[in-house]
Amino acid sequence: MLPGSHLTGKTADQLMDDPAATHPEQVQCFGKRGTVTVFNSHMCHGGTLNRSGSTRKALHGYYTRRHLSQQLPQQRYIQPWNYRRMQEGEATGRLAIAILDVQEPQQARI
């Protein structure tokens, strides 16, 4: 994460010559299993290479006004193998599918 970048009103492309490169002021967040990191989504942020040898799991929560669409329509990007894995009958799998089955709101509700 790049602390304070959410206050600039600029994107990573505008703040850095190469947004994929390291930044001298970047901060990496580490935590043991179950750790939650909360940050403003306008802050420049990204993931690093997983060198742990274990699977990395993440849950990204996104809160916005109901009339605004999803930032990334998950249904378009989920890989077929991952969708099949969620259909294996576990309660968590069915719940995950229900979460992905979000429909665009019909009208703005404020």
Phi, psi and omega per residue, in radians:
M1 nan 2.656 3.099
L2 -1.974 1.664 -3.060
P3 -0.940 2.383 3.105
G4 1.456 -0.189 -3.090
S5 -1.134 -0.434 3.130
H6 -1.219 -0.264 -3.129
L7 -1.602 -0.140 -3.059
T8 -1.465 -0.414 -3.056
G9 1.321 0.224 -3.113
K10 -2.009 2.709 3.086
T11 -1.519 2.947 3.096
A12 -1.018 -0.682 3.118
D13 -1.064 -0.577 -3.127
Q14 -1.431 -0.443 -3.103
L15 -1.565 -0.412 -3.024
M16 -2.330 2.547 3.059
D17 -1.141 -0.682 -3.139
D18 -2.334 1.710 -3.105
P19 -1.058 -0.322 3.125
A20 -1.479 -0.200 -3.129
A21 -1.461 2.867 3.071
T22 -1.278 2.695 -3.141
H23 -2.089 2.439 -3.078
P24 -1.069 -0.367 -3.125
E25 -1.825 0.104 -3.103
Q26 -1.164 2.664 3.095
V27 -2.185 2.272 3.065
Q28 -1.728 2.405 3.129
C29 -1.798 2.247 3.105
F30 -2.160 2.627 3.081
G31 -2.863 2.732 3.064
K32 -1.410 2.987 -3.101
R33 -0.839 2.286 3.122
G34 1.639 -0.068 3.138
T35 -1.202 2.462 3.100
V36 -2.044 2.306 3.054
T37 -2.031 2.182 -3.128
V38 -2.029 2.280 3.120
F39 -2.660 2.799 3.090
N40 -1.207 2.237 -3.064
S41 -1.186 -0.220 3.083
H42 -1.423 -0.157 3.087
M43 -1.315 2.400 3.087
C44 -1.070 2.206 -3.095
H45 -2.655 2.841 3.115
G46 -3.030 3.036 3.134
G47 -1.764 2.812 3.091
T48 -1.990 3.005 3.108
L49 -1.120 2.292 3.111
N50 -1.405 1.876 -3.114
R51 -1.876 0.219 -3.046
S52 -1.371 -0.376 -3.056
G53 1.492 -0.077 3.108
S54 -1.964 2.809 3.080
T55 -1.200 2.394 3.074
R56 -1.770 2.218 3.115
K57 -2.019 2.535 3.129
A58 -2.520 2.575 3.031
L59 -2.163 2.087 -3.128
H60 -1.830 1.992 3.068
G61 -1.616 2.489 -3.117
Y62 -2.425 2.039 -3.135
Y63 -1.962 2.324 3.115
T64 -2.707 3.048 3.079
R65 -1.152 2.576 -3.028
R66 -1.022 -0.601 -3.073
H67 -1.364 -0.135 3.101
L68 -1.561 2.465 -3.101
S69 -1.350 2.930 3.085
Q70 -1.089 2.545 3.101
Q71 -1.124 -0.718 3.108
L72 -2.324 1.985 3.135
P73 -1.178 1.732 -3.008
Q74 -0.995 -0.642 -3.093
Q75 -1.047 -0.502 -3.132
R76 -1.339 -0.405 -2.975
Y77 -1.927 -0.180 -3.116
I78 -1.186 2.359 -3.122
Q79 -1.331 2.494 -3.115
P80 -0.959 -0.704 -3.123
W81 -1.130 -0.595 -3.141
N82 -1.287 -0.686 3.103
Y83 -1.095 -0.744 3.106
R84 -1.069 -0.692 3.135
R85 -1.068 -0.623 3.132
M86 -1.288 -0.337 -3.104
Q87 -1.554 0.136 -3.036
E88 -1.267 0.040 3.001
G89 1.765 -0.085 3.091
E90 -1.290 2.616 3.129
A91 -1.015 -0.685 -3.141
T92 -1.141 -0.597 3.113
G93 -1.157 -0.782 3.114
R94 -1.113 -0.683 3.115
L95 -1.125 -0.733 3.134
A96 -1.067 -0.723 3.126
I97 -1.128 -0.723 3.126
A98 -1.077 -0.677 3.128
I99 -1.144 -0.677 -3.137
L100 -1.262 -0.361 -3.099
D101 -1.455 0.745 3.129
V102 -1.380 2.337 3.095
Q103 -1.860 2.627 3.091
E104 -1.111 2.432 3.112
P105 -1.108 2.542 -3.111
Q106 -1.289 -0.569 3.129
Q107 -2.642 2.796 -3.129
A108 -1.195 2.368 3.054
R109 -2.222 1.994 -3.123
I110 -2.004 nan nan
